[in-house]
Structures are given as C-alpha cells and as structure tokens.
Amino acid sequence: MFDQCLYFNTTALARQLEREWADAFKPFGLTAPQAFLLRAILQRPGALQREVADAMNISRPTATRALDALADKGWIERKRTEHDGRESAVHPTARAIAIRAALDASSAEVTSRLRSLLGEASFAGTVAQLRAIRDALS
C-alpha cells in the first residue's frame, strides 16, 4: 500500500533499527538515543549544549531533556562556560569514560551484523543515500 512512500518506509526502518540498538544498549541502562548522545559527548568532551544538539541533528529543547536524563543517571555533568553563563559545556563523568569502549563495541556489533546481513556495498550505499536525502531536506 505504501511501497513508494518515503515517510512510511523510513519510519518503519527506524523502528526496526531502534529495536536493534535498544537491545545493544540495554545492559548499560541507556536507550538508543541516550547512548548515541553519550557517545557523541565522549568523542567531544566539553562541547557546548547547542553544539551537541547540532551534531545530533536534534532541537535544543530535545537535547536539553536528553542531557537532563543522562545527568540524572550520572553519565554527564554540565559546567558553565566562562564566556556566557547561560551556556553549559557537557562533560562525561568518570563512570561514562569507563564504559566508552564497551559502548562503542556494542554499537559496532550491531553495525557489523547489519553490514553482514545487507552486504557491505548495500549498507554503505544506503547510509550514503540517507545522508544525502537528509541533507537535501535540511
């Protein structure tokens, strides 16, 4: 019925992928969005909240709520910047740093499984096409 519908097919795919990564990050007590956000923070400790939102392609209020949840769980801390007291830099806690390798490995395992299932060329091509579509719609 919706074979040619971009919205239907991408959201159906997103739900399936959400389950894959939810299972991967469940041992850490993190949802998939929280885990990807934490991984981004681990890659760029001290990034400003707005930079984190931009990097994750989410709105600032959405980022604030997600960062609040990570802070409540003890994964991150915010520090006021010297330049602008209204803005915070986001830093991973020692607890987050300690699980970084395991978190990355869990994500890599899902990616590897999907690459194997789809084939390297199909996987890489699909990701490239999705990024191109996302960029065109921005």
C-alpha positions in Angstrom: 0.0 0.0 0.0 2.8 2.4 0.9 5.6 0.8 -1.2 6.6 4.1 -2.7 6.2 6.3 0.4 9.5 7.6 1.8 7.9 8.5 5.2 6.3 5.1 5.8 9.4 3.1 4.7 11.9 5.2 6.6 9.8 5.3 9.8 9.3 1.5 9.6 13.0 1.1 9.2 13.7 3.4 12.0 11.5 1.4 14.4 13.4 -1.8 13.4 16.8 -0.2 13.9 15.6 1.3 17.2 15.0 -2.2 18.5 18.4 -3.4 17.4 20.3 -0.6 19.2 17.9 -0.7 22.2 19.0 -4.3 22.8 22.6 -3.3 22.4 22.5 -0.5 24.9 20.1 -2.1 27.4 22.9 -3.6 29.5 24.1 0.0 30.2 20.7 1.2 31.2 20.5 3.5 28.2 18.0 4.0 25.4 19.5 4.1 21.9 19.1 7.9 21.7 20.8 8.4 25.1 23.6 6.0 24.1 24.3 7.8 20.9 24.2 11.2 22.6 26.6 9.9 25.3 28.9 8.5 22.6 28.9 12.0 20.9 29.8 13.6 24.3 32.6 11.1 24.9 34.0 12.0 21.4 33.9 15.7 22.2 34.1 16.3 25.9 33.4 19.9 26.8 31.2 20.6 23.8 28.5 23.2 24.3 24.9 22.0 24.6 24.0 23.7 21.4 26.9 22.0 19.6 25.7 18.6 20.9 22.2 19.4 19.6 23.6 20.4 16.2 25.8 17.4 16.0 22.9 15.0 16.8 20.6 16.9 14.5 18.0 17.5 17.2 16.4 20.6 18.6 17.9 22.3 21.6 14.9 21.6 23.9 15.1 17.9 22.9 18.9 17.9 23.6 18.3 19.6 27.0 15.8 16.9 28.0 18.1 14.1 26.8 21.1 15.7 28.6 18.9 16.0 31.8 18.3 12.3 31.7 22.0 11.5 31.2 22.9 13.8 34.1 20.2 12.2 36.3 21.8 8.8 35.6 25.3 10.1 36.4 26.7 9.8 32.9 27.4 13.5 32.3 27.9 16.8 34.0 27.4 20.3 32.8 29.8 23.1 33.5 29.0 26.8 32.9 31.3 28.4 30.4 33.3 31.5 31.2 32.2 33.3 28.0 28.5 33.0 28.6 27.0 32.0 31.9 23.8 30.9 30.2 25.5 28.2 28.2 26.9 25.0 29.5 29.7 22.7 28.3 28.9 19.0 28.6 31.5 16.6 30.0 31.3 12.8 30.5 31.7 11.6 34.1 34.4 9.1 35.0 31.6 6.4 35.0 30.9 7.2 31.4 34.5 7.2 30.4 34.9 3.8 32.0 32.2 2.3 29.7 33.3 4.0 26.5 35.0 1.1 24.9 32.1 -1.3 25.8 29.5 1.2 24.5 31.4 1.6 21.2 31.8 -2.2 20.9 28.1 -2.8 21.4 27.3 -0.3 18.6 30.0 -1.8 16.4 28.5 -5.2 16.9 25.1 -4.1 15.6 26.7 -2.3 12.7 28.7 -5.3 11.8 25.7 -7.6 11.9 23.7 -5.2 9.7 26.7 -4.9 7.2 26.9 -8.7 7.1 23.1 -9.0 6.6 22.9 -6.3 3.9 26.3 -6.7 2.3 29.0 -4.0 2.5 28.1 -2.2 -0.7 24.4 -2.1 0.0 25.0 -1.0 3.6 27.4 1.8 2.6 25.2 2.9 -0.3 22.1 3.1 1.8 23.8 5.1 4.5 25.2 7.5 1.9 21.8 7.9 0.2 20.0 8.5 3.5 22.6 11.2 4.5 22.1 12.8 1.0 18.3 12.8 1.5 18.6 14.2 5.0 21.0 17.0 3.8 18.7 17.8 0.8 15.7 18.2 3.1 17.6 20.4 5.6 
